[in-house]
Amino acid sequence: MSFEYSIPFNRASLLGNEWDYLSDSIESGHISGDGPYTRRVESYLESQLGTPRALLTTSCTHALEMAALLLDLEPGDEVVVPSFAFVSTANAFALRGAGIVFCDVRPDTLNLDEAALEEVVGPRTKAIVPLHYAGVGCELDRICALAAEHGAAVVEDNAHGLFGRYRGRFLGTFGPLSTQSFHETKNFTCGEGGALLVNDERYVDEAEIVREKGTNRRQVFRGMAEKYTWRSLGSSYVISDLLAAFLAAQFEGREAIQADRQRIWNRYAEGLADWAGEHGARLPVIPEHCEQTFHIFYLLLPSPEARTALIDHLRDQGIVAVFHYLPLHVSEMGLEFGGRPGACPVAEDISGRILRLPLYRTLSAAQQERVIDAVREAPLP
């Protein structure tokens, strides 16, 4: 029998102009890619982040695939990814024939461990892909320095971290390429969508070609060529202008979205701090030099058994709380790339103990208090 949860894990919300912009896009007759709303959102990202080129894509996964194509990866090249990450972080580069090298994560921020990175980066390393988990910046100073020492590119997987900062600088602007997600679970959403940020101008022209199925179609639109033709490998990564219209409205509400998420995140931290100390649990760690995005609020329970008990207890209260990534290095595909149990012990440990609580901007104060009370009342083994 199905159960209607009263407090879901996530709920996308409207900011005000989504329906108007969707209607305008339909009435304009341009609902395919690279329409006026696509250009509006790309210009917004470029101006706010200071990146030379932002290209909206159909997903963050496709933005990562574009990055792999732009780096001209081939068999024999290696790409280092954190084991505690979404499958796309590795899959996009594996599709190009690159070998995937798994790196462990830090026990505090759950980000790629820059100390462990020194042990796995090598002469065949072509790219390093740090994921800014929960919108908290990785230690980019050391990561970028290691990449430079080995002639590797940094591709930031910034799916969680749009408008977060590391030492005052926006996440997603450190490597030559970075990716964003606008999936329905993200702070800013259009249901399904992403973006590739091109921070190195050397990649701009080729990125536009890759995104347009390997053709120079954008040059034709600009009057720079009479006909477009197949120029390189690529695919159909262009987002519909309908989705871009929805996203444009979301960015208009940027301040309200972030303020609401910050308020909710802070209330969890305040309401569960003493409970965590009493039960051997841990709340998120935010280094002083990082400005987070309030994307995820998680608990690290003392054991997998305690996590299961808490998930079950919350479910019984009509509250959805969920675990997160399973370590890539011990997955079926990860083992084929040389992963082995014990190789990334922190990733294996936290994966079994992490629990994410509901966090979305329309979560009311009363609903959040229900979640906090339910956590505090849970019988843990």
C-alpha positions in Angstrom: 0.0 0.0 0.0 1.4 3.4 -1.0 2.0 6.0 1.8 1.5 9.7 1.3 4.5 11.4 3.0 3.5 14.7 4.6 7.1 16.0 4.5 9.0 15.0 1.4 12.8 15.1 1.1 12.6 17.7 -1.7 10.0 19.9 -3.3 10.6 22.3 -6.2 9.0 25.7 -5.8 7.9 28.6 -8.0 9.2 32.1 -7.4 6.6 34.0 -9.4 7.4 34.4 -13.1 7.9 30.8 -14.2 4.4 30.5 -15.7 4.7 33.9 -17.4 8.0 33.1 -18.9 6.9 29.7 -20.1 3.9 31.2 -21.8 6.0 33.9 -23.3 8.4 31.3 -24.7 5.6 29.3 -26.2 3.9 32.4 -27.7 7.3 33.6 -29.2 7.4 30.5 -31.3 10.9 29.6 -30.2 10.9 26.7 -27.7 13.9 24.9 -29.0 17.4 25.6 -27.9 19.4 28.8 -27.9 16.4 31.1 -27.7 16.1 34.4 -25.8 15.8 32.8 -22.4 18.8 30.6 -22.9 20.8 33.7 -23.8 19.4 35.5 -20.8 20.4 32.8 -18.4 23.9 32.3 -19.9 24.5 36.0 -19.8 23.4 36.1 -16.2 25.8 33.3 -15.2 28.7 35.0 -17.1 28.1 38.4 -15.5 27.7 37.0 -12.0 30.5 34.6 -12.0 32.9 36.4 -14.3 33.3 33.4 -16.5 34.1 33.9 -20.3 31.3 31.6 -21.4 28.4 29.7 -19.8 26.6 27.2 -22.0 23.3 25.8 -20.8 23.0 22.0 -21.3 20.3 19.4 -20.9 22.0 18.1 -17.6 25.1 18.4 -15.5 25.9 14.9 -16.8 26.0 16.2 -20.3 28.1 19.2 -19.3 30.6 16.7 -17.8 30.5 14.7 -21.1 31.3 18.0 -23.0 34.3 18.6 -20.7 35.5 15.1 -21.5 35.3 15.7 -25.2 37.0 19.1 -24.9 39.9 17.6 -23.1 40.3 15.1 -26.0 40.6 12.1 -23.7 41.7 8.8 -25.1 42.5 5.3 -23.8 45.5 5.4 -21.6 44.6 8.8 -20.0 43.5 8.8 -16.4 41.0 10.9 -14.6 40.9 11.2 -10.9 37.5 11.4 -9.2 36.3 11.2 -5.6 34.8 7.9 -4.8 32.1 9.6 -2.8 30.3 11.2 -5.8 27.5 10.7 -8.2 28.1 8.2 -11.0 28.2 10.9 -13.7 31.3 12.3 -12.2 33.2 9.2 -13.4 30.9 8.0 -16.2 31.3 11.0 -18.4 35.1 10.4 -18.6 34.9 6.7 -18.8 32.7 7.1 -22.0 35.7 8.7 -23.7 37.9 5.7 -22.9 39.8 7.2 -19.9 40.9 5.1 -17.0 39.1 6.2 -13.8 41.2 6.6 -10.7 39.3 6.8 -7.4 40.4 9.1 -4.6 39.3 9.1 -1.0 37.5 12.0 0.6 38.1 14.1 3.7 36.3 13.0 6.9 35.3 16.5 7.7 33.8 18.1 4.6 33.4 14.8 2.6 35.2 16.5 -0.3 38.1 15.0 -2.3 41.0 14.6 0.0 43.9 16.7 -1.3 46.4 14.6 0.8 45.1 11.4 -0.7 45.2 13.0 -4.2 48.9 13.3 -4.0 49.1 9.5 -3.8 46.9 8.7 -6.8 47.8 11.5 -9.3 50.5 10.4 -11.8 52.1 10.9 -15.2 48.9 9.7 -17.1 46.6 11.9 -15.2 44.7 14.1 -17.7 42.1 15.6 -15.4 41.1 15.9 -11.7 37.4 16.3 -11.0 36.7 17.7 -7.5 33.1 17.6 -6.4 32.2 20.4 -4.0 30.0 18.3 -1.8 26.9 20.0 -0.3 28.2 23.3 -1.8 31.2 23.5 0.4 34.4 24.1 -1.5 37.2 21.6 -1.8 40.7 22.6 -0.9 41.3 24.1 -4.3 44.6 25.7 -3.6 46.4 22.4 -3.2 44.2 20.6 -5.8 45.0 23.2 -8.5 48.6 23.2 -7.6 48.9 19.4 -7.9 47.1 19.6 -11.2 49.5 22.2 -12.5 52.5 20.1 -11.4 51.2 17.1 -13.4 49.9 19.0 -16.4 46.3 18.0 -15.6 43.1 20.0 -16.0 40.8 20.7 -13.1 37.2 20.1 -14.0 35.0 21.2 -11.1 31.8 19.2 -10.5 29.9 22.1 -9.0 26.5 20.5 -9.1 25.9 21.5 -5.5 27.9 24.7 -5.3 26.5 27.5 -7.5 27.3 30.8 -5.9 29.3 29.2 -3.1 32.8 30.6 -2.6 36.3 29.4 -1.7 38.5 32.0 -0.1 36.2 34.7 -1.5 36.1 33.3 -5.1 33.1 31.6 -6.7 33.2 27.9 -6.9 33.2 26.7 -10.5 35.7 29.4 -11.6 39.0 27.7 -10.6 39.5 25.1 -13.3 39.4 25.7 -17.0 36.0 23.9 -17.1 33.3 23.4 -14.5 29.8 22.0 -14.5 26.5 23.0 -12.9 23.2 21.2 -12.2 19.7 22.5 -12.4 18.0 19.2 -11.5 14.8 19.5 -9.5 16.7 18.8 -6.3 19.1 21.7 -6.7 18.8 25.2 -5.2 17.9 26.6 -8.7 16.0 24.3 -11.0 14.3 23.8 -14.3 13.5 20.1 -13.6 16.4 18.8 -15.7 19.2 21.0 -16.8 22.9 21.9 -16.4 25.6 24.2 -17.6 29.2 24.1 -18.7 31.3 27.0 -17.5 34.2 27.7 -19.8 36.8 29.6 -17.7 39.6 29.2 -20.3 38.9 31.1 -23.4 40.9 28.6 -25.5 38.0 26.2 -25.1 35.1 28.6 -26.0 34.8 28.0 -29.7 35.3 24.3 -29.5 32.7 24.1 -26.6 30.1 25.7 -28.8 30.8 23.2 -31.6 30.7 20.2 -29.3 27.4 21.4 -27.8 25.9 21.7 -31.3 26.4 18.1 -32.3 29.9 18.8 -33.5 28.9 21.5 -36.0 29.7 25.2 -36.3 25.9 26.1 -36.3 26.4 28.9 -33.9 28.8 30.6 -36.3 26.2 30.5 -39.0 23.7 32.2 -36.6 26.3 34.9 -36.0 26.9 35.5 -39.7 30.4 34.1 -39.5 29.7 31.3 -41.9 27.2 30.6 -44.7 26.6 27.0 -44.0 27.2 24.8 -41.0 29.0 21.5 -41.3 30.3 18.7 -39.1 33.6 19.8 -37.5 34.3 17.5 -34.6 32.8 15.0 -32.2 29.8 16.3 -30.3 26.2 15.6 -29.4 22.9 17.3 -28.8 23.5 19.1 -25.5 21.4 22.2 -26.1 18.6 22.8 -23.6 15.1 23.8 -24.7 14.3 27.5 -24.3 11.2 26.4 -22.3 13.4 25.1 -19.5 15.7 28.1 -19.8 12.6 30.3 -19.3 11.7 28.5 -16.1 15.3 28.8 -14.9 15.4 32.5 -15.7 12.5 33.0 -13.2 14.4 31.0 -10.6 17.4 33.2 -10.8 15.3 36.3 -10.3 14.5 34.8 -6.9 18.1 34.0 -6.1 18.2 36.1 -2.9 15.0 34.7 -1.6 15.9 31.1 -2.3 19.2 31.4 -0.6 17.9 33.3 2.4 15.2 30.6 2.9 17.6 27.7 2.6 20.1 29.4 4.9 17.4 29.9 7.6 16.3 26.3 7.3 20.0 25.0 7.4 20.8 27.1 10.4 17.7 26.0 12.3 18.7 22.3 11.8 22.2 23.1 13.1 20.9 24.9 16.1 18.2 22.4 16.9 20.3 19.3 16.6 23.7 20.3 17.9 23.2 19.0 21.4 21.4 15.9 20.2 24.3 15.1 17.9 26.8 15.4 20.8 24.7 13.1 23.0 24.3 10.4 20.4 27.7 10.3 18.8 26.4 11.9 15.6 28.0 14.7 13.6 26.7 17.7 11.8 28.2 19.2 8.6 31.6 20.9 8.9 32.0 24.3 7.1 35.6 25.6 7.1 35.9 29.3 7.8 37.3 30.0 4.4 34.3 28.5 2.6 31.0 30.1 2.0 28.5 27.3 1.5 25.3 27.2 -0.6 23.0 25.6 2.0 22.3 22.8 -0.4 22.3 19.8 1.9 21.9 19.3 5.6 23.2 15.9 6.6 23.8 13.9 9.8 26.6 11.4 10.2 25.2 8.7 12.4 27.5 6.6 14.7 26.7 3.4 12.7 24.8 2.1 9.7 22.4 0.5 12.1 21.6 3.8 13.7 21.0 5.4 10.3 18.6 2.7 9.3 16.8 3.1 12.6 16.5 6.8 12.1 15.3 6.5 8.5 12.6 4.0 9.5 11.5 6.2 12.5 11.2 9.3 10.3 9.3 7.3 7.7 6.8 6.2 10.4 6.3 9.9 11.1 5.6 10.7 7.5 9.1 12.3 6.9 11.4 11.3 4.1 15.1 11.3 4.9 17.6 9.6 2.6 21.1 8.3 2.4 23.5 9.4 -0.4 26.2 8.1 -2.7 27.4 4.5 -2.6 31.2 4.5 -3.1 32.1 4.3 -6.7 35.3 2.3 -6.2 33.4 -0.7 -4.9 30.5 -0.5 -7.4 30.3 -3.1 -10.2 31.8 -0.7 -12.7 34.3 0.7 -10.2 35.8 -2.7 -9.7 36.3 -3.0 -13.4 38.4 0.2 -13.2 40.6 -1.3 -10.5 38.7 -0.2 -7.4 38.9 -2.5 -4.5 37.4 -2.7 -1.0 39.4 -0.7 1.5 41.0 1.6 -1.0 39.0 4.6 0.0 38.1 3.9 3.7 36.6 7.2 4.5 34.2 7.1 1.6 33.2 3.5 2.6 32.6 4.6 6.2 30.6 7.8 5.6 28.5 6.2 2.9 27.1 3.8 5.4 26.3 6.5 8.0 25.2 9.6 6.2 21.5 10.8 6.3 20.1 13.8 4.5 17.2 15.7 6.0 14.4 17.5 4.1 15.6 20.9 2.9 13.6 23.0 0.4 12.6 26.6 0.5 8.9 26.0 1.2 9.5 23.8 4.2 7.6 25.6 6.9 8.9 26.4 10.3 6.2 24.0 11.8 7.2 21.2 9.4 10.9 21.7 10.2 10.2 21.5 14.0 8.4 18.2 13.3 11.5 16.9 11.6 13.8 18.1 14.4 11.5 16.7 17.1 11.3 13.4 15.3 15.0 13.1 15.1 15.5 13.9 18.7 12.8 11.4 19.8 14.2 8.5 17.6 15.2 5.4 19.5 18.7 4.6 18.2 20.6 1.4 18.8 
